[in-house]
Amino acid sequence: MSTLMDSLERVEPNPNIPPLRPGDTVQVHNRIVEGTRQRVQVFRGVVIRMRKGGINSNFTVRRIASHGVGVERTFLLNSPRIEKVEVLRHGKVRRAKLYYLRDRRGKAARLKEKRSA
């Protein structure tokens, strides 16, 4: 039984996903299956949490949709449905879970960009 569990834990990481950190602004290209057709949908937002746990690793991306409604979506890190993830900018944050962004509106919800020096 333990060999089955070990084989599940040794999953090859998706090479199209760069190292992510909370505060990163990303574009997630996700494959959507509608009946017999497939299309790629782009979800752009800020990574507000990373959950690490081997094969169960996931990350949550938050964006502001129309009329100021916040939308969060959780993606499995090892999912074959993720085409690619592009990191657009790195945010300067001091905590691992950015749940406080849920209560912020407008300019208060922005993160400073981390400068590489």
N, C-alpha and C positions, 0 to 999 in steps of 0.2 A: 504494500500500500504506500509506503514512503517513497518508493521509486517513482510511482505515478505522480505524487505531489512534487517531487524534485524535478521531474520532466516538465511539469506545468510552470514551475518557477523559472526555468531556463528558457525564456522566450527572447528571441532576438529583438532588440529595440528597433523602432522604426527609424531608418536613417534620414527621413525627411523632416524629423522633428529636432530642432537644435535644443541645446540646454536652455530651459526656461526658468525664470525666477518671478516671484510675485512683484508686481509693479511694471512688468513688461507690457508694452502695447503690441499686440500680435494680430495677424490675420490668419485665421484657421480655414484652410480649404477642405471642406468636408463633402464627401460623396453622398448624395441623396438618391435613394432608389424609389422610384414611383412606378409601380407596376413592372413593366418590362423595360422602362427607360431609366437612364441614370444621368445625373447632372451634378455639377460641383457648385456648392454654395459657399460663399465666403462670409465668415463671421469675424468682424473686427472689434476688438475691445481690449480691456486691461485684465491681465491675469490677477485675480484676487486671492487665489489659493492654489497650492500644490499639495496633493496628497500622495505620498510615496508609500508603496506597499507591494513592491515586486510587480506581479502581473496585474494587480488591481490599482496601479497608480493612475491618477487622473488629475486634471487641472480644470479650474473654473474660470471662465472669461465673462466679464460684465461689460455691457455697452448700453448706451442710452438710445432708445429707439425714438420713433416719432412721438410728439407731444410730451416729451420728457419722461417717458416710461422706461424704467430700467429693466433690462433683460439679461439674465444670467444663463449660461449654458455650460454644462460639464462634459468634457471630452475624455475618453479613455486614452491614456498615453500610448498604449500598444495596439490601438484599434487599426485594422486594415482599411477602415473607411476614411481615415484622415489622409488626404493626398499630400499635403505639406503644411508647415507652419512657418510663417515669416515673422521675424521679430523686427518691428519697425523702430522702436525706441526702448531704452531701459529707463525705468522710473527710479527715482531715489526714494527708497522706503526704509523704514526701520523696524518693521515687524513682518511676520511670516504670513499672517492672514489679514487681508485688507477689508474686513467687513465694515469698517467705519465709512467706506465709500458709499455704502447703501443709503446713509443718512445725508450725504452731501448733495448739493444741487449746483449746477452751473459751474462757475469758475472755481468754487471751493472743492469741486470733485477732481480737479486736475492735479497731477503729480509733477514735481520738478524732474527734469531730465538729468540722468547721471552722466557727468562729463568724464571722458577717459583722459587722464592727464599723466 
